[in-house]
């Protein structure tokens, strides 16, 4: 009779324990919650933005008043600022603007923006979560990524400005993983923590300081990621051109990785073709001295051959500078300090200073040619023996010969700043013992750049010739057109070089921080965004 009693007791225990077991199982299953990017950003109360549709003149008026108020608070107010602020307040009153109310609203907007950019939510803090996103490597060891940032869209921090700090998660991954495509999302599981920090992201041609609000501990990669959607407060703003460059960069990196794993002729051929296309398309993006080349040829003119030669020279200088920078500067600095050169700033400053010097020489020669032409005309009028065209021809020949020498210096100044893509290839090749294939790919990149830059130079020459044919219908007007074009072109080269030099010189790593621009924007920057 004891046996049935024991069985009944076991059944009772089992029935009582079953709910507990199911509860424990449910807790285990639900321990790893799916954390969306939107859930990481705190909800911000809506606010009115009176500056969104405000005319620039009114925003500028408010900026003058704000500067005077800040100067007064710092004890640096002078009479000129007092008068300017007085006039600005008069204009604001005439426009019906309540200055104090607008400034109070601006403070509220900045506070809400700061919360949207830096604030965190407690929904997932100190809990095990699953997150989907794109890996942005920070550090690698033996070819495996051991530290990275998880970001919500392709190209974040590289092809677009960084997302808000609460839309970036920092991960230490000691076991390392092989880098995946920029366009391939990954799924991570780990413990989400609040750990505000800043990290230096090496971009090969510079560094960017990236702020983060979250970190993930005990992270593990695994599972199939779903759709990755950033919070509404964050926007990728990835233009079609930037997206195309990101796509090409991804293919480019994949080709280099394939080159590392198998050095077949087909793989090398594909890599060279991709490098050529990259060079051509990348040149059409910002930088690479296109404005300098266009200004030079629009002013100096020349044959189509000069346009082709200029593009080839610039491409050759890009190859040389990429190889020299990587093998000498980058290698030496990394061996000595373990860090990357800071933005290759000295090279850029030197290049822009050379462009300024070239522009000054071009302007001086253009003015000298005008003076010589006038002297020749006065001489001809005085003696009535010489024809104007003869003097004009001599002056033009002298200017053309001088321009040809200046063109070589222009090519050197523009090409001395190494192309980002070429640097990526050289660094990858140096790190993976693929120096020869890397140099081959850099040559292919430069060939694509030569094609694009030559086309730009030829287009500038054709445009100048077309304008000259319709404006300079007589010898006298042709002479005046050539003189004016040379002076204008030289002045543009000088101004472009000086602007680039000043901007690069005053720019600091802190100026790259999106955090400062988003949270506490100065009035001029905020005016561009719609808030003073």
C-alpha positions as CSV (number, residue, x, y, z in Angstrom):
1,X,0.0,0.0,0.0
2,X,3.0,2.3,0.4
3,X,3.9,2.3,-3.3
4,X,0.7,3.9,-4.5
5,X,1.0,6.6,-1.8
6,X,4.6,7.4,-3.0
7,X,3.4,7.6,-6.6
8,X,0.7,9.9,-5.7
9,X,3.1,12.1,-3.8
10,X,5.4,12.3,-6.8
11,X,2.5,13.3,-9.0
12,X,1.6,16.1,-6.7
13,X,5.1,17.4,-6.6
14,X,5.3,17.2,-10.4
15,X,2.1,19.1,-10.8
16,X,3.3,21.8,-8.4
17,X,6.7,22.0,-10.0
18,X,5.5,22.2,-13.6
19,X,4.4,25.9,-13.4
20,X,7.7,26.8,-11.9
21,X,9.6,25.0,-14.6
22,X,7.5,26.7,-17.3
23,X,8.1,30.0,-15.6
24,X,11.8,29.4,-15.5
25,X,11.8,28.4,-19.2
26,X,9.8,31.4,-20.1
27,X,12.3,33.7,-18.3
28,X,15.2,32.0,-20.1
29,X,13.6,32.3,-23.5
30,X,12.6,36.0,-22.9
31,X,15.9,36.9,-21.4
32,X,17.3,38.0,-24.8
33,X,14.9,40.7,-25.9
34,X,15.0,42.1,-29.4
35,X,16.2,45.7,-28.9
36,X,15.3,48.0,-31.8
37,X,17.3,51.2,-32.5
38,X,14.2,53.2,-31.9
39,X,13.9,51.8,-28.4
40,X,17.4,53.1,-27.5
41,X,16.4,56.7,-28.2
42,X,14.4,58.4,-25.5
43,X,11.0,60.0,-26.5
44,X,11.3,63.7,-26.7
45,X,8.3,66.0,-26.2
46,X,7.4,67.8,-29.4
47,X,8.3,71.5,-29.6
48,X,7.6,74.4,-31.8
49,X,10.5,75.5,-34.0
50,X,9.9,79.1,-35.0
51,X,13.2,79.2,-36.9
52,X,12.4,76.5,-39.4
53,X,10.7,79.0,-41.8
54,X,12.4,82.1,-40.6
55,X,14.2,84.2,-43.3
56,X,17.9,84.3,-43.1
57,X,17.9,88.1,-42.6
58,X,15.9,87.7,-39.4
59,X,18.1,84.8,-38.2
60,X,21.2,86.9,-38.8
61,X,19.6,89.7,-36.8
62,X,19.1,87.4,-33.9
63,X,22.7,86.1,-34.2
64,X,24.1,89.7,-33.9
65,X,22.0,90.2,-30.7
66,X,23.1,86.9,-29.2
67,X,26.8,87.7,-29.9
68,X,26.4,91.0,-28.2
69,X,24.7,89.4,-25.2
70,X,27.5,86.8,-24.9
71,X,30.2,89.4,-25.2
72,X,28.6,91.5,-22.5
73,X,28.4,88.5,-20.2
74,X,32.1,87.9,-20.8
75,X,33.0,91.6,-20.3
76,X,34.2,91.9,-23.9
77,X,31.5,94.2,-25.3
78,X,32.8,97.1,-27.4
79,X,31.1,100.1,-28.9
80,X,30.8,98.6,-32.4
81,X,29.0,95.6,-31.0
82,X,26.7,97.8,-28.9
83,X,25.7,99.8,-32.0
84,X,25.3,96.6,-34.1
85,X,23.1,95.0,-31.4
86,X,21.0,98.2,-31.1
87,X,20.4,98.3,-34.9
88,X,19.6,94.6,-34.8
89,X,17.0,95.0,-32.0
90,X,15.4,97.8,-34.0
91,X,15.1,95.6,-37.0
92,X,13.7,92.8,-34.9
93,X,11.1,95.1,-33.4
94,X,10.1,96.3,-36.8
95,X,9.7,92.6,-38.0
96,X,7.5,91.9,-34.9
97,X,10.1,89.5,-33.4
98,X,10.0,88.9,-29.6
99,X,13.8,88.4,-29.1
100,X,13.6,87.2,-25.5
101,X,10.9,84.6,-26.2
102,X,12.8,83.4,-29.3
103,X,16.0,82.9,-27.3
104,X,14.1,81.0,-24.6
105,X,12.6,78.8,-27.3
106,X,16.1,78.2,-28.7
107,X,17.3,77.1,-25.3
108,X,14.4,74.6,-25.1
109,X,15.2,73.3,-28.6
110,X,18.8,72.8,-27.7
111,X,17.8,70.9,-24.5
112,X,15.4,68.7,-26.5
113,X,18.1,68.0,-29.2
114,X,20.6,67.1,-26.5
115,X,18.2,64.7,-25.0
116,X,17.4,63.1,-28.4
117,X,21.2,62.8,-29.2
118,X,22.6,61.7,-25.8
119,X,19.7,60.5,-23.7
120,X,19.2,56.8,-23.0
121,X,16.3,54.7,-22.0
122,X,16.1,52.2,-19.2
123,X,14.0,49.7,-21.3
124,X,16.9,47.4,-22.0
125,X,19.6,48.6,-19.7
126,X,21.5,45.9,-17.8
127,X,19.5,43.2,-19.7
128,X,20.5,40.6,-22.3
129,X,19.3,41.8,-25.7
130,X,19.5,40.9,-29.3
131,X,20.4,43.7,-31.7
132,X,20.8,43.9,-35.5
133,X,23.1,46.5,-37.2
134,X,26.2,47.1,-39.2
135,X,29.7,46.6,-37.8
136,X,32.1,49.4,-38.0
137,X,35.6,48.1,-37.1
138,X,37.7,50.1,-34.6
139,X,40.6,47.6,-34.0
140,X,41.8,44.4,-35.5
141,X,44.3,41.8,-34.4
142,X,45.7,39.2,-36.8
143,X,43.2,40.0,-39.4
144,X,40.2,39.6,-37.1
145,X,38.0,42.5,-35.7
146,X,38.2,42.6,-31.9
147,X,36.6,46.0,-31.3
148,X,33.9,47.7,-33.3
149,X,30.8,49.9,-33.2
150,X,27.4,48.7,-34.1
151,X,25.6,51.3,-36.2
152,X,22.0,51.5,-37.7
153,X,22.8,52.2,-41.3
154,X,25.4,51.5,-44.0
155,X,28.2,54.0,-44.2
156,X,27.6,55.5,-40.8
157,X,30.6,57.6,-39.6
158,X,32.4,56.9,-42.9
159,X,30.2,58.0,-45.8
160,X,27.8,60.0,-43.6
161,X,28.2,61.9,-40.3
162,X,28.0,59.8,-37.2
163,X,24.5,59.0,-35.8
164,X,23.5,60.3,-32.4
165,X,25.4,58.8,-29.5
166,X,22.4,56.8,-28.4
167,X,22.3,55.2,-31.9
168,X,25.8,53.6,-31.6
169,X,26.8,50.7,-29.4
170,X,30.4,49.9,-28.6
171,X,31.5,46.2,-28.5
172,X,34.7,44.6,-27.3
173,X,34.9,41.2,-29.0
174,X,38.2,39.5,-27.8
175,X,37.6,36.3,-29.8
176,X,37.5,38.3,-33.0
177,X,35.6,37.8,-36.2
178,X,36.3,38.1,-39.8
179,X,35.1,41.5,-41.2
180,X,31.9,41.2,-43.2
181,X,30.7,43.4,-46.0
182,X,29.6,47.0,-45.1
183,X,26.2,46.1,-46.6
184,X,25.8,42.9,-44.6
185,X,24.1,43.4,-41.2
186,X,24.9,41.2,-38.2
187,X,23.0,40.0,-35.2
188,X,24.5,40.4,-31.7
189,X,23.4,39.1,-28.3
190,X,24.8,40.5,-25.1
191,X,24.2,42.7,-22.0
192,X,23.4,46.3,-22.9
193,X,24.9,48.9,-20.6
194,X,25.1,52.7,-20.4
195,X,28.7,53.6,-21.0
196,X,29.2,57.1,-22.5
197,X,32.5,57.3,-24.3
198,X,34.3,58.6,-27.4
199,X,36.4,56.6,-29.8
200,X,38.8,57.5,-32.6
201,X,37.7,56.0,-35.9
202,X,40.6,55.7,-38.3
203,X,39.5,56.7,-41.8
204,X,42.9,56.1,-43.5
205,X,43.1,59.8,-44.7
206,X,42.2,61.0,-41.2
207,X,40.5,60.2,-37.9
208,X,37.0,61.0,-36.6
209,X,36.0,61.2,-33.0
210,X,32.8,59.2,-32.5
211,X,30.6,59.5,-29.3
212,X,28.6,56.6,-28.0
213,X,26.1,56.2,-25.2
214,X,25.8,52.4,-25.0
215,X,28.1,49.4,-24.8
216,X,27.4,45.7,-25.0
217,X,29.1,43.2,-22.7
218,X,29.6,39.5,-23.3
219,X,28.6,39.9,-26.9
220,X,28.2,37.0,-29.2
221,X,27.5,37.1,-33.0
222,X,24.9,34.7,-34.3
223,X,21.4,34.4,-35.8
224,X,19.8,35.9,-38.8
225,X,19.4,39.7,-38.6
226,X,16.1,41.3,-39.5
227,X,15.4,44.7,-41.0
228,X,17.6,47.4,-39.5
229,X,15.7,50.6,-38.9
230,X,17.2,53.6,-37.2
231,X,15.3,55.8,-34.7
232,X,13.2,58.5,-36.3
233,X,15.4,61.2,-34.6
234,X,18.4,59.9,-36.5
235,X,18.7,60.1,-40.3
236,X,21.3,58.6,-42.6
237,X,20.9,61.2,-45.3
238,X,22.9,59.0,-47.6
239,X,22.7,60.6,-51.1
240,X,22.7,58.4,-54.2
241,X,26.2,59.4,-54.9
242,X,27.5,58.5,-51.4
243,X,25.5,55.2,-51.6
244,X,27.2,54.4,-54.9
245,X,30.6,55.1,-53.4
246,X,29.8,53.0,-50.4
247,X,28.7,50.2,-52.7
248,X,31.9,50.4,-54.8
249,X,34.0,50.6,-51.6
250,X,32.4,47.4,-50.4
251,X,33.1,45.6,-53.7
252,X,36.6,47.0,-53.6
253,X,37.3,45.6,-50.1
254,X,35.9,42.3,-51.1
255,X,38.1,42.1,-54.1
256,X,41.2,42.8,-52.0
257,X,40.1,40.1,-49.6
258,X,39.7,37.7,-52.5
259,X,43.1,38.8,-53.7
260,X,44.6,37.8,-50.3
261,X,43.0,34.4,-50.4
262,X,43.6,33.4,-54.0
263,X,46.0,35.1,-56.4
264,X,44.5,33.8,-59.6
265,X,44.7,35.9,-62.8
266,X,40.9,36.2,-62.9
267,X,40.8,37.6,-59.4
268,X,43.6,40.1,-60.1
269,X,41.9,41.2,-63.3
270,X,38.6,41.7,-61.6
271,X,40.3,43.7,-58.8
272,X,42.1,45.9,-61.3
273,X,38.9,46.5,-63.2
274,X,37.1,47.5,-60.0
275,X,40.0,49.7,-59.0
276,X,39.9,51.5,-62.3
277,X,36.1,52.1,-62.0
278,X,36.6,53.2,-58.4
279,X,39.2,55.8,-59.4
280,X,37.0,57.2,-62.2
281,X,33.9,57.5,-60.0
282,X,35.7,58.5,-56.8
283,X,37.3,61.4,-58.6
284,X,33.9,62.9,-59.5
285,X,33.2,63.2,-55.8
286,X,34.3,66.1,-53.5
287,X,38.0,67.0,-53.5
288,X,40.8,65.8,-55.8
289,X,41.5,69.4,-57.0
290,X,38.8,69.6,-59.7
291,X,38.0,73.2,-58.9
292,X,41.7,74.1,-59.2
293,X,42.1,72.3,-62.5
294,X,38.9,73.9,-63.9
295,X,40.0,77.4,-62.8
296,X,43.4,76.9,-64.3
297,X,42.2,75.8,-67.7
298,X,39.4,78.3,-67.8
299,X,41.9,81.0,-67.3
300,X,45.0,79.7,-69.2
301,X,43.2,77.7,-71.9
302,X,45.4,75.4,-74.0
303,X,45.1,72.4,-76.3
304,X,43.3,69.2,-75.6
305,X,46.7,67.6,-75.2
306,X,47.4,69.8,-72.2
307,X,44.2,68.6,-70.6
308,X,45.1,65.0,-71.1
309,X,48.7,65.6,-69.8
310,X,47.4,67.4,-66.7
311,X,45.1,64.5,-65.8
312,X,47.9,62.0,-66.3
313,X,50.3,64.0,-64.2
314,X,47.9,64.3,-61.3
315,X,47.2,60.6,-61.4
316,X,50.9,59.8,-61.4
317,X,51.4,62.1,-58.4
318,X,48.6,60.3,-56.6
319,X,50.3,56.9,-57.1
320,X,53.7,58.3,-55.9
321,X,52.2,60.1,-52.9
322,X,50.1,57.1,-51.8
323,X,53.2,54.8,-51.9
324,X,55.5,57.3,-50.2
325,X,53.0,58.2,-47.5
326,X,52.2,54.6,-46.6
327,X,55.7,53.3,-46.6
328,X,57.4,56.3,-45.0
329,X,55.0,58.4,-43.0
330,X,52.3,55.9,-41.9
331,X,54.8,53.0,-41.2
332,X,57.2,55.2,-39.3
333,X,54.5,56.8,-37.1
334,X,52.8,53.5,-36.4
335,X,56.1,51.8,-35.4
336,X,57.1,54.7,-33.2
337,X,53.8,55.5,-31.5
338,X,51.4,52.7,-32.4
339,X,48.9,55.3,-33.7
340,X,48.0,56.7,-37.1
341,X,49.0,60.1,-38.4
342,X,46.5,62.7,-37.6
343,X,44.6,63.4,-40.9
344,X,47.8,63.8,-42.9
345,X,47.3,67.5,-42.0
346,X,50.8,68.6,-42.8
347,X,50.7,67.1,-46.3
348,X,47.4,68.9,-47.0
349,X,48.6,72.2,-45.6
350,X,51.7,71.9,-47.8
351,X,49.7,71.1,-50.9
352,X,47.3,74.0,-50.3
353,X,50.2,76.4,-49.6
354,X,51.7,75.3,-52.9
355,X,48.4,76.0,-54.7
356,X,48.4,79.5,-53.1
357,X,51.9,80.1,-54.3
358,X,51.1,78.9,-57.8
359,X,47.9,81.0,-57.9
360,X,50.0,84.1,-56.9
361,X,52.6,83.4,-59.6
362,X,49.8,82.9,-62.2
363,X,48.1,86.1,-61.2
364,X,51.4,88.0,-61.3
365,X,52.2,86.7,-64.7
366,X,48.7,87.4,-66.0
367,X,49.0,91.0,-64.8
368,X,52.6,91.3,-66.2
369,X,51.3,90.0,-69.6
370,X,48.6,92.7,-69.6
371,X,51.2,95.4,-68.8
372,X,53.4,94.1,-71.5
373,X,50.6,94.1,-74.0
374,X,49.7,97.7,-73.2
375,X,53.3,98.7,-73.5
376,X,53.5,97.0,-76.9
377,X,50.3,98.8,-78.0
378,X,51.7,102.1,-76.9
379,X,54.9,101.4,-78.7
380,X,53.1,100.5,-81.9
381,X,50.9,103.6,-81.7
382,X,53.9,105.8,-81.1
383,X,56.0,104.5,-84.1
384,X,53.1,103.4,-86.4
385,X,55.3,100.7,-87.7
386,X,54.2,97.5,-85.9
387,X,51.0,95.5,-86.1
388,X,49.1,94.8,-82.9
389,X,48.7,91.1,-83.7
390,X,52.4,90.6,-83.9
391,X,52.8,91.8,-80.3
392,X,49.7,90.0,-79.2
393,X,51.1,86.8,-80.6
394,X,54.4,87.2,-78.8
395,X,52.7,87.9,-75.6
396,X,50.3,85.0,-76.0
397,X,53.2,82.7,-76.8
398,X,55.1,83.8,-73.7
399,X,52.1,83.3,-71.6
400,X,51.4,79.9,-73.1
401,X,55.0,78.8,-72.4
402,X,54.8,80.0,-68.8
403,X,51.4,78.4,-68.4
404,X,52.8,75.0,-69.5
405,X,55.4,75.2,-66.7
406,X,52.8,76.3,-64.1
407,X,50.5,73.4,-65.2
408,X,53.2,71.0,-64.1
409,X,53.3,72.6,-60.7
410,X,49.5,72.6,-60.5
411,X,49.5,68.8,-61.2
412,X,52.1,68.3,-58.5
413,X,50.2,70.4,-55.9
414,X,46.9,68.7,-56.6
415,X,48.3,65.1,-56.8
416,X,50.5,65.3,-53.8
417,X,47.5,64.7,-51.5
418,X,47.1,60.9,-51.7
419,X,43.7,59.5,-52.7
420,X,41.7,57.8,-49.9
421,X,41.1,54.7,-52.0
422,X,44.8,54.4,-52.9
423,X,45.8,54.7,-49.3
424,X,43.3,52.0,-48.3
425,X,44.7,49.6,-50.9
426,X,48.3,50.4,-49.9
427,X,47.6,49.9,-46.2
428,X,45.7,46.7,-46.8
429,X,48.5,45.4,-49.0
430,X,51.2,46.3,-46.5
431,X,49.3,44.7,-43.6
432,X,48.7,41.5,-45.6
433,X,51.9,41.1,-47.5
434,X,50.3,42.0,-50.8
435,X,52.5,45.0,-51.7
436,X,52.9,44.2,-55.4
437,X,49.1,43.6,-56.0
438,X,48.4,46.7,-53.9
439,X,50.7,48.8,-56.1
440,X,49.0,47.3,-59.2
441,X,45.6,48.3,-57.9
442,X,46.8,51.8,-57.0
443,X,48.0,52.2,-60.6
444,X,44.6,51.0,-61.8
445,X,42.9,53.5,-59.5
446,X,45.1,56.3,-60.8
447,X,44.4,55.3,-64.4
448,X,40.7,55.8,-63.6
449,X,41.5,59.1,-62.0
450,X,43.5,60.1,-65.0
451,X,40.6,59.4,-67.3
452,X,38.2,61.4,-65.1
453,X,40.5,64.3,-64.4
454,X,41.6,64.5,-68.1
455,X,37.9,64.6,-69.1
456,X,37.4,67.5,-66.6
457,X,40.4,69.4,-68.0
458,X,39.3,68.9,-71.6
459,X,35.8,70.0,-70.7
460,X,37.2,73.2,-69.1
461,X,39.3,73.9,-72.2
462,X,36.4,73.3,-74.6
463,X,34.2,75.5,-72.5
464,X,36.7,78.3,-72.6
465,X,37.2,77.9,-76.4
466,X,33.5,78.0,-76.9
467,X,33.1,81.1,-74.9
468,X,36.1,82.8,-76.6
469,X,34.7,82.0,-80.1
470,X,31.5,83.8,-79.2
471,X,32.9,86.7,-77.2
472,X,36.2,87.4,-78.9
473,X,35.1,88.1,-82.4
474,X,37.8,90.6,-83.2
475,X,41.6,90.6,-82.4
476,X,41.2,93.4,-79.9
477,X,38.4,91.6,-78.1
478,X,40.3,88.3,-78.2
479,X,43.2,89.9,-76.5
480,X,41.0,91.4,-73.8
481,X,39.2,88.1,-73.3
482,X,42.4,86.2,-72.9
483,X,43.8,88.7,-70.5
484,X,40.6,88.7,-68.4
485,X,40.3,84.9,-68.5
486,X,43.9,84.5,-67.3
487,X,43.5,87.0,-64.4
488,X,40.1,85.5,-63.4
489,X,41.5,81.9,-63.5
490,X,44.6,82.8,-61.6
491,X,42.5,84.6,-59.0
492,X,40.3,81.6,-58.6
493,X,43.3,79.3,-58.1
494,X,44.7,81.7,-55.5
495,X,41.3,82.0,-53.6
496,X,40.6,78.3,-53.7
497,X,44.1,77.4,-52.4
498,X,43.9,80.1,-49.6
499,X,40.4,79.0,-48.6
500,X,41.5,75.3,-48.3
501,X,44.6,76.2,-46.4
502,X,42.7,78.4,-43.9
503,X,39.9,75.9,-43.4
504,X,42.4,73.0,-42.9
505,X,44.7,75.1,-40.6
506,X,41.9,76.2,-38.2
507,X,40.1,72.9,-38.2
508,X,40.8,70.8,-35.1
509,X,39.7,67.2,-34.3
510,X,37.1,68.6,-32.0
511,X,35.6,70.5,-35.0
512,X,34.8,67.1,-36.5
513,X,32.5,66.2,-33.6
514,X,28.9,66.0,-34.7
515,X,28.0,66.2,-31.1
516,X,29.0,69.9,-30.8
517,X,27.2,70.8,-34.0
518,X,24.0,68.9,-33.0
519,X,23.8,69.9,-29.3
520,X,25.2,73.4,-29.0
521,X,25.3,74.8,-32.5
522,X,26.6,78.4,-33.0
523,X,24.1,80.7,-34.4
524,X,25.5,80.7,-38.0
525,X,25.5,76.9,-38.1
526,X,22.1,76.6,-36.5
527,X,20.8,79.2,-39.0
528,X,21.6,76.8,-41.7
529,X,19.7,74.1,-39.9
530,X,16.7,76.3,-39.3
531,X,17.5,77.3,-35.7
532,X,19.4,80.3,-34.6
